[in-house]
Amino acid sequence: MNSATVRNLLVRGMLAGLAAGVLALVVAYFLGEPNVDSAIGLEEAHTHTHGDAGADAGGHDEEEVVSRSLQSTAGLATGILVYGVAFGGIAALAFCFALGRIGRFGPRATALLLSGCALLAVYVVPYLKYPVNPPAVGDPDTIGKRTTLYFLMMVLSVLLAIAATLLGKRLAPALGTWYATVAAVAAFAVAVGLAYAFLPVINEVPDDFPATLLWRFRLSALAIQTVLWGALGLFLGELAERLLRPKAVPSGSGGAVPAAR
């Protein structure tokens, strides 16, 4: 691809990420935020019951720096939309590299395949080892350790996914595409299993925290990411298809000329 095409795909990837972010925002607001509110309510009830440090010497709660209503609207929208645009741009660059190199897939199929692999490597694999927790779950003193371990698992997952892809391409001439793919997936699963075994386990969920609320919160987090990456793959694929394979349009003389890019 020439630089102009890459630039056009980058812009389209960011637009696709923005559109996917809007859909993910809707899911987050209606599916995720009620669970966050419930967890915060439990945390506040626990604080008031046990006289935690959340109250000052006069017995009043500390004033919030950022209100909950602002967090659940403007803050939520900013975070998800920026996330979507950023990963949309990264996905577009990965698409430019992958198109034609991972099989005889067209732009739509390539974009959807990349988004599925990204969902698996960037989110699902780290999530299964270190799942997200709602408010009132987790020791504040270990947040640095937990964050480091999560990002370490994410980096390992991405690197292992890239290594598995290269392994599959290396084995394809000798084993054929099907068996090479099976071998690469199996190698990825084994490597991820070893990472799970050697990285430390973190379980800071209180014994009295409702299991149903925890399950709903984690399920909603997974749903948000699935919608984001799935929509990103569909939107990017459609925009890339229109850019790279424009349809012919009728000319004034009755002929057909390529659509302008």
Short mmCIF file of the C-alpha atoms (twelve columns), coordinates in Angstrom:
data_MODEL
# 
_entry.id   MODEL 
# 
loop_
_atom_site.group_PDB 
_atom_site.id 
_atom_site.type_symbol 
_atom_site.label_atom_id 
_atom_site.label_alt_id 
_atom_site.label_comp_id 
_atom_site.label_asym_id 
_atom_site.label_seq_id 
_atom_site.Cartn_x 
_atom_site.Cartn_y 
_atom_site.Cartn_z 
_atom_site.pdbx_PDB_model_num 
ATOM 1   C CA . MET A 1   0.000   0.000   0.000   1 
ATOM 2   C CA . ASN A 2   1.172   3.517   -0.710  1 
ATOM 3   C CA . SER A 3   1.299   6.166   1.997   1 
ATOM 4   C CA . ALA A 4   -1.938  7.838   0.837   1 
ATOM 5   C CA . THR A 5   -3.872  4.574   1.160   1 
ATOM 6   C CA . VAL A 6   -2.405  3.897   4.596   1 
ATOM 7   C CA . ARG A 7   -3.334  7.406   5.698   1 
ATOM 8   C CA . ASN A 8   -6.878  6.994   4.412   1 
ATOM 9   C CA . LEU A 9   -7.217  3.653   6.189   1 
ATOM 10  C CA . LEU A 10  -5.858  5.173   9.409   1 
ATOM 11  C CA . VAL A 11  -8.507  7.894   9.312   1 
ATOM 12  C CA . ARG A 12  -11.207 5.327   8.584   1 
ATOM 13  C CA . GLY A 13  -9.956  3.127   11.394  1 
ATOM 14  C CA . MET A 14  -10.246 5.987   13.861  1 
ATOM 15  C CA . LEU A 15  -13.748 6.786   12.595  1 
ATOM 16  C CA . ALA A 16  -14.681 3.116   12.903  1 
ATOM 17  C CA . GLY A 17  -13.295 3.130   16.448  1 
ATOM 18  C CA . LEU A 18  -15.360 6.202   17.273  1 
ATOM 19  C CA . ALA A 19  -18.550 4.576   15.959  1 
ATOM 20  C CA . ALA A 20  -17.782 1.348   17.814  1 
ATOM 21  C CA . GLY A 21  -17.106 3.379   20.941  1 
ATOM 22  C CA . VAL A 22  -20.573 4.942   20.728  1 
ATOM 23  C CA . LEU A 23  -22.175 1.490   20.651  1 
ATOM 24  C CA . ALA A 24  -19.978 0.305   23.521  1 
ATOM 25  C CA . LEU A 25  -20.909 3.436   25.457  1 
ATOM 26  C CA . VAL A 26  -24.600 2.584   25.174  1 
ATOM 27  C CA . VAL A 27  -23.931 -0.925  26.485  1 
ATOM 28  C CA . ALA A 28  -21.741 0.416   29.288  1 
ATOM 29  C CA . TYR A 29  -24.315 2.970   30.398  1 
ATOM 30  C CA . PHE A 30  -27.350 0.698   30.412  1 
ATOM 31  C CA . LEU A 31  -25.708 -2.608  31.330  1 
ATOM 32  C CA . GLY A 32  -22.561 -1.748  33.273  1 
ATOM 33  C CA . GLU A 33  -23.352 1.400   35.235  1 
ATOM 34  C CA . PRO A 34  -26.266 -0.070  37.260  1 
ATOM 35  C CA . ASN A 35  -23.867 -2.729  38.584  1 
ATOM 36  C CA . VAL A 36  -21.298 -0.064  39.451  1 
ATOM 37  C CA . ASP A 37  -23.962 1.891   41.349  1 
ATOM 38  C CA . SER A 38  -24.970 -1.237  43.268  1 
ATOM 39  C CA . ALA A 39  -21.348 -1.954  44.207  1 
ATOM 40  C CA . ILE A 40  -20.826 1.639   45.334  1 
ATOM 41  C CA . GLY A 41  -23.977 1.422   47.433  1 
ATOM 42  C CA . LEU A 42  -22.634 -1.699  49.167  1 
ATOM 43  C CA . GLU A 43  -19.303 0.017   49.768  1 
ATOM 44  C CA . GLU A 44  -20.952 3.070   51.301  1 
ATOM 45  C CA . ALA A 45  -23.201 0.942   53.484  1 
ATOM 46  C CA . HIS A 46  -20.184 -1.021  54.716  1 
ATOM 47  C CA . THR A 47  -18.306 2.225   55.404  1 
ATOM 48  C CA . HIS A 48  -21.117 3.755   57.433  1 
ATOM 49  C CA . THR A 49  -21.736 0.529   59.342  1 
ATOM 50  C CA . HIS A 50  -18.143 0.050   60.424  1 
ATOM 51  C CA . GLY A 51  -17.226 3.712   60.826  1 
ATOM 52  C CA . ASP A 52  -14.469 3.526   58.189  1 
ATOM 53  C CA . ALA A 53  -12.122 6.342   57.342  1 
ATOM 54  C CA . GLY A 54  -14.582 7.592   54.741  1 
ATOM 55  C CA . ALA A 55  -16.024 9.966   57.331  1 
ATOM 56  C CA . ASP A 56  -14.151 12.904  58.772  1 
ATOM 57  C CA . ALA A 57  -13.822 13.890  62.414  1 
ATOM 58  C CA . GLY A 58  -17.178 15.640  62.349  1 
ATOM 59  C CA . GLY A 59  -18.924 12.509  61.142  1 
ATOM 60  C CA . HIS A 60  -19.535 13.773  57.606  1 
ATOM 61  C CA . ASP A 61  -18.499 12.025  54.396  1 
ATOM 62  C CA . GLU A 62  -15.544 13.439  52.522  1 
ATOM 63  C CA . GLU A 63  -16.585 15.597  49.608  1 
ATOM 64  C CA . GLU A 64  -16.262 13.893  46.212  1 
ATOM 65  C CA . VAL A 65  -13.654 15.387  43.911  1 
ATOM 66  C CA . VAL A 66  -15.676 14.252  40.876  1 
ATOM 67  C CA . SER A 67  -19.382 13.604  41.289  1 
ATOM 68  C CA . ARG A 68  -20.774 10.171  40.529  1 
ATOM 69  C CA . SER A 69  -23.156 11.622  37.931  1 
ATOM 70  C CA . LEU A 70  -20.229 13.168  36.056  1 
ATOM 71  C CA . GLN A 71  -18.259 9.932   36.254  1 
ATOM 72  C CA . SER A 72  -21.134 7.891   34.812  1 
ATOM 73  C CA . THR A 73  -21.799 10.287  31.912  1 
ATOM 74  C CA . ALA A 74  -19.046 12.572  30.644  1 
ATOM 75  C CA . GLY A 75  -16.258 10.580  32.263  1 
ATOM 76  C CA . LEU A 76  -17.543 7.276   30.937  1 
ATOM 77  C CA . ALA A 77  -18.084 8.696   27.446  1 
ATOM 78  C CA . THR A 78  -14.624 10.269  27.302  1 
ATOM 79  C CA . GLY A 79  -12.882 7.091   28.409  1 
ATOM 80  C CA . ILE A 80  -14.685 4.739   26.029  1 
ATOM 81  C CA . LEU A 81  -14.583 7.038   22.988  1 
ATOM 82  C CA . VAL A 82  -10.876 7.812   23.395  1 
ATOM 83  C CA . TYR A 83  -10.237 4.084   23.856  1 
ATOM 84  C CA . GLY A 84  -12.215 3.320   20.707  1 
ATOM 85  C CA . VAL A 85  -10.476 5.948   18.555  1 
ATOM 86  C CA . ALA A 86  -7.013  4.911   19.764  1 
ATOM 87  C CA . PHE A 87  -7.534  1.215   19.151  1 
ATOM 88  C CA . GLY A 88  -9.295  1.979   15.870  1 
ATOM 89  C CA . GLY A 89  -6.137  3.661   14.628  1 
ATOM 90  C CA . ILE A 90  -3.968  0.782   15.825  1 
ATOM 91  C CA . ALA A 91  -6.331  -1.735  14.227  1 
ATOM 92  C CA . ALA A 92  -6.153  0.147   10.919  1 
ATOM 93  C CA . LEU A 93  -2.352  -0.020  10.899  1 
ATOM 94  C CA . ALA A 94  -2.479  -3.731  11.747  1 
ATOM 95  C CA . PHE A 95  -5.015  -4.166  8.940   1 
ATOM 96  C CA . CYS A 96  -2.635  -2.523  6.451   1 
ATOM 97  C CA . PHE A 97  0.035   -5.055  7.394   1 
ATOM 98  C CA . ALA A 98  -2.238  -8.097  7.573   1 
ATOM 99  C CA . LEU A 99  -4.275  -7.671  4.381   1 
ATOM 100 C CA . GLY A 100 -3.140  -10.365 1.960   1 
ATOM 101 C CA . ARG A 101 -0.654  -11.858 4.415   1 
ATOM 102 C CA . ILE A 102 -2.923  -14.051 6.547   1 
ATOM 103 C CA . GLY A 103 -4.777  -15.843 3.797   1 
ATOM 104 C CA . ARG A 104 -6.958  -15.003 0.842   1 
ATOM 105 C CA . PHE A 105 -9.346  -12.855 2.828   1 
ATOM 106 C CA . GLY A 106 -10.946 -9.689  1.542   1 
ATOM 107 C CA . PRO A 107 -10.952 -6.407  3.507   1 
ATOM 108 C CA . ARG A 108 -14.160 -7.212  5.431   1 
ATOM 109 C CA . ALA A 109 -13.047 -10.696 6.496   1 
ATOM 110 C CA . THR A 110 -9.535  -9.498  7.359   1 
ATOM 111 C CA . ALA A 111 -10.840 -6.681  9.554   1 
ATOM 112 C CA . LEU A 112 -13.282 -8.973  11.349  1 
ATOM 113 C CA . LEU A 113 -10.613 -11.638 11.871  1 
ATOM 114 C CA . LEU A 114 -8.191  -9.061  13.269  1 
ATOM 115 C CA . SER A 115 -10.798 -7.626  15.637  1 
ATOM 116 C CA . GLY A 116 -11.642 -11.103 16.927  1 
ATOM 117 C CA . CYS A 117 -7.982  -11.926 17.523  1 
ATOM 118 C CA . ALA A 118 -7.471  -8.554  19.213  1 
ATOM 119 C CA . LEU A 119 -10.457 -9.145  21.502  1 
ATOM 120 C CA . LEU A 120 -8.986  -12.511 22.466  1 
ATOM 121 C CA . ALA A 121 -5.386  -11.380 22.956  1 
ATOM 122 C CA . VAL A 122 -5.889  -7.882  24.350  1 
ATOM 123 C CA . TYR A 123 -8.840  -8.547  26.627  1 
ATOM 124 C CA . VAL A 124 -10.156 -12.098 27.017  1 
ATOM 125 C CA . VAL A 125 -6.871  -13.845 27.857  1 
ATOM 126 C CA . PRO A 126 -5.809  -11.274 30.513  1 
ATOM 127 C CA . TYR A 127 -9.416  -11.115 31.749  1 
ATOM 128 C CA . LEU A 128 -9.545  -14.852 32.451  1 
ATOM 129 C CA . LYS A 129 -6.435  -14.587 34.642  1 
ATOM 130 C CA . TYR A 130 -7.157  -11.224 36.264  1 
ATOM 131 C CA . PRO A 131 -10.885 -10.413 35.870  1 
ATOM 132 C CA . VAL A 132 -12.117 -6.905  36.518  1 
ATOM 133 C CA . ASN A 133 -13.640 -6.117  39.899  1 
ATOM 134 C CA . PRO A 134 -16.343 -3.637  40.885  1 
ATOM 135 C CA . PRO A 135 -15.933 -0.940  43.549  1 
ATOM 136 C CA . ALA A 136 -15.623 -2.305  47.096  1 
ATOM 137 C CA . VAL A 137 -13.519 -5.204  45.808  1 
ATOM 138 C CA . GLY A 138 -9.729  -5.072  46.051  1 
ATOM 139 C CA . ASP A 139 -7.163  -3.797  48.497  1 
ATOM 140 C CA . PRO A 140 -6.091  -0.196  47.691  1 
ATOM 141 C CA . ASP A 141 -2.554  -1.053  48.787  1 
ATOM 142 C CA . THR A 142 -2.178  -3.654  46.004  1 
ATOM 143 C CA . ILE A 143 -3.565  -1.627  43.100  1 
ATOM 144 C CA . GLY A 144 -0.091  -1.029  41.682  1 
ATOM 145 C CA . LYS A 145 0.763   -4.722  41.797  1 
ATOM 146 C CA . ARG A 146 -2.573  -5.728  40.280  1 
ATOM 147 C CA . THR A 147 -2.237  -3.196  37.460  1 
ATOM 148 C CA . THR A 148 1.307   -4.327  36.667  1 
ATOM 149 C CA . LEU A 149 0.328   -7.990  36.567  1 
ATOM 150 C CA . TYR A 150 -2.672  -7.296  34.345  1 
ATOM 151 C CA . PHE A 151 -0.634  -5.360  31.782  1 
ATOM 152 C CA . LEU A 152 2.113   -7.980  31.937  1 
ATOM 153 C CA . MET A 153 -0.453  -10.649 31.101  1 
ATOM 154 C CA . MET A 154 -1.820  -8.505  28.277  1 
ATOM 155 C CA . VAL A 155 1.632   -7.946  26.750  1 
ATOM 156 C CA . LEU A 156 2.425   -11.660 27.041  1 
ATOM 157 C CA . SER A 157 -0.876  -12.530 25.377  1 
ATOM 158 C CA . VAL A 158 -0.266  -10.197 22.431  1 
ATOM 159 C CA . LEU A 159 3.308   -11.417 21.954  1 
ATOM 160 C CA . LEU A 160 2.205   -15.048 22.151  1 
ATOM 161 C CA . ALA A 161 -0.565  -14.403 19.620  1 
ATOM 162 C CA . ILE A 162 1.957   -12.879 17.202  1 
ATOM 163 C CA . ALA A 163 4.332   -15.794 17.768  1 
ATOM 164 C CA . ALA A 164 1.509   -18.294 17.142  1 
ATOM 165 C CA . THR A 165 0.629   -16.537 13.882  1 
ATOM 166 C CA . LEU A 166 4.242   -16.697 12.697  1 
ATOM 167 C CA . LEU A 167 4.436   -20.341 13.732  1 
ATOM 168 C CA . GLY A 168 1.321   -21.161 11.741  1 
ATOM 169 C CA . LYS A 169 2.717   -19.483 8.616   1 
ATOM 170 C CA . ARG A 170 6.020   -21.340 9.044   1 
ATOM 171 C CA . LEU A 171 4.287   -24.707 9.378   1 
ATOM 172 C CA . ALA A 172 1.743   -24.176 6.604   1 
ATOM 173 C CA . PRO A 173 3.938   -25.315 3.670   1 
ATOM 174 C CA . ALA A 174 4.721   -28.614 5.400   1 
ATOM 175 C CA . LEU A 175 1.448   -29.373 7.219   1 
ATOM 176 C CA . GLY A 176 -1.137  -27.516 5.192   1 
ATOM 177 C CA . THR A 177 -3.223  -24.565 6.357   1 
ATOM 178 C CA . TRP A 178 -5.624  -26.556 8.558   1 
ATOM 179 C CA . TYR A 179 -3.071  -28.532 10.553  1 
ATOM 180 C CA . ALA A 180 -0.722  -25.560 10.801  1 
ATOM 181 C CA . THR A 181 -3.562  -23.478 12.260  1 
ATOM 182 C CA . VAL A 182 -4.436  -26.215 14.752  1 
ATOM 183 C CA . ALA A 183 -0.780  -26.522 15.805  1 
ATOM 184 C CA . ALA A 184 -0.439  -22.751 16.217  1 
ATOM 185 C CA . VAL A 185 -3.629  -22.487 18.310  1 
ATOM 186 C CA . ALA A 186 -2.519  -25.414 20.475  1 
ATOM 187 C CA . ALA A 187 0.908   -23.820 21.022  1 
ATOM 188 C CA . PHE A 188 -0.768  -20.539 21.977  1 
ATOM 189 C CA . ALA A 189 -3.066  -22.299 24.471  1 
ATOM 190 C CA . VAL A 190 -0.162  -24.170 26.073  1 
ATOM 191 C CA . ALA A 191 1.933   -21.010 26.385  1 
ATOM 192 C CA . VAL A 192 -0.968  -19.072 27.896  1 
ATOM 193 C CA . GLY A 193 -1.614  -21.937 30.324  1 
ATOM 194 C CA . LEU A 194 2.006   -21.800 31.472  1 
ATOM 195 C CA . ALA A 195 1.724   -18.038 31.987  1 
ATOM 196 C CA . TYR A 196 -1.435  -18.575 34.047  1 
ATOM 197 C CA . ALA A 197 0.376   -21.173 36.163  1 
ATOM 198 C CA . PHE A 198 3.468   -19.102 36.892  1 
ATOM 199 C CA . LEU A 199 1.945   -15.665 37.406  1 
ATOM 200 C CA . PRO A 200 0.623   -15.066 40.939  1 
ATOM 201 C CA . VAL A 201 -3.061  -15.456 41.782  1 
ATOM 202 C CA . ILE A 202 -4.949  -12.443 43.132  1 
ATOM 203 C CA . ASN A 203 -8.238  -12.959 44.946  1 
ATOM 204 C CA . GLU A 204 -9.362  -10.012 47.036  1 
ATOM 205 C CA . VAL A 205 -13.136 -10.467 46.799  1 
ATOM 206 C CA . PRO A 206 -14.655 -10.131 50.296  1 
ATOM 207 C CA . ASP A 207 -16.509 -13.180 51.596  1 
ATOM 208 C CA . ASP A 208 -19.708 -11.173 52.047  1 
ATOM 209 C CA . PHE A 209 -19.720 -9.598  48.569  1 
ATOM 210 C CA . PRO A 210 -22.772 -10.775 46.562  1 
ATOM 211 C CA . ALA A 211 -21.683 -13.343 43.996  1 
ATOM 212 C CA . THR A 212 -24.527 -12.396 41.654  1 
ATOM 213 C CA . LEU A 213 -23.452 -8.748  41.541  1 
ATOM 214 C CA . LEU A 214 -19.833 -9.753  40.913  1 
ATOM 215 C CA . TRP A 215 -20.914 -12.028 38.068  1 
ATOM 216 C CA . ARG A 216 -23.136 -9.356  36.492  1 
ATOM 217 C CA . PHE A 217 -20.364 -6.760  36.704  1 
ATOM 218 C CA . ARG A 218 -17.774 -9.017  35.059  1 
ATOM 219 C CA . LEU A 219 -20.234 -10.173 32.415  1 
ATOM 220 C CA . SER A 220 -21.147 -6.584  31.540  1 
ATOM 221 C CA . ALA A 221 -17.444 -5.683  31.240  1 
ATOM 222 C CA . LEU A 222 -16.964 -8.562  28.815  1 
ATOM 223 C CA . ALA A 223 -20.057 -7.514  26.862  1 
ATOM 224 C CA . ILE A 224 -18.747 -3.951  26.481  1 
ATOM 225 C CA . GLN A 225 -15.445 -5.162  25.055  1 
ATOM 226 C CA . THR A 226 -17.167 -7.658  22.755  1 
ATOM 227 C CA . VAL A 227 -19.436 -4.968  21.321  1 
ATOM 228 C CA . LEU A 228 -16.522 -2.557  20.927  1 
ATOM 229 C CA . TRP A 229 -14.215 -4.946  19.090  1 
ATOM 230 C CA . GLY A 230 -16.967 -6.621  17.088  1 
ATOM 231 C CA . ALA A 231 -18.351 -3.303  15.867  1 
ATOM 232 C CA . LEU A 232 -14.829 -2.046  15.153  1 
ATOM 233 C CA . GLY A 233 -14.168 -5.047  12.924  1 
ATOM 234 C CA . LEU A 234 -17.452 -4.618  11.044  1 
ATOM 235 C CA . PHE A 235 -17.112 -0.848  10.559  1 
ATOM 236 C CA . LEU A 236 -13.432 -0.961  9.616   1 
ATOM 237 C CA . GLY A 237 -14.061 -3.809  7.189   1 
ATOM 238 C CA . GLU A 238 -16.888 -1.948  5.479   1 
ATOM 239 C CA . LEU A 239 -14.938 1.310   5.195   1 
ATOM 240 C CA . ALA A 240 -11.836 -0.489  3.947   1 
ATOM 241 C CA . GLU A 241 -13.901 -2.418  1.398   1 
ATOM 242 C CA . ARG A 242 -15.339 0.814   0.021   1 
ATOM 243 C CA . LEU A 243 -11.874 2.375   -0.175  1 
ATOM 244 C CA . LEU A 244 -9.949  -0.543  -1.657  1 
ATOM 245 C CA . ARG A 245 -12.678 -2.026  -3.856  1 
ATOM 246 C CA . PRO A 246 -14.844 0.893   -5.043  1 
ATOM 247 C CA . LYS A 247 -17.853 -0.056  -7.143  1 
ATOM 248 C CA . ALA A 248 -18.250 1.228   -10.655 1 
ATOM 249 C CA . VAL A 249 -20.776 4.020   -11.114 1 
ATOM 250 C CA . PRO A 250 -22.594 4.954   -14.316 1 
ATOM 251 C CA . SER A 251 -21.044 7.795   -16.308 1 
ATOM 252 C CA . GLY A 252 -22.951 10.421  -18.211 1 
ATOM 253 C CA . SER A 253 -22.392 8.563   -21.519 1 
ATOM 254 C CA . GLY A 254 -23.805 5.304   -20.211 1 
ATOM 255 C CA . GLY A 255 -20.417 3.701   -19.537 1 
ATOM 256 C CA . ALA A 256 -18.869 2.962   -16.166 1 
ATOM 257 C CA . VAL A 257 -15.943 4.608   -14.470 1 
ATOM 258 C CA . PRO A 258 -14.318 3.738   -11.171 1 
ATOM 259 C CA . ALA A 259 -15.630 5.634   -8.179  1 
ATOM 260 C CA . ALA A 260 -13.259 8.290   -6.874  1 
ATOM 261 C CA . ARG A 261 -11.232 7.397   -3.804  1 
# 
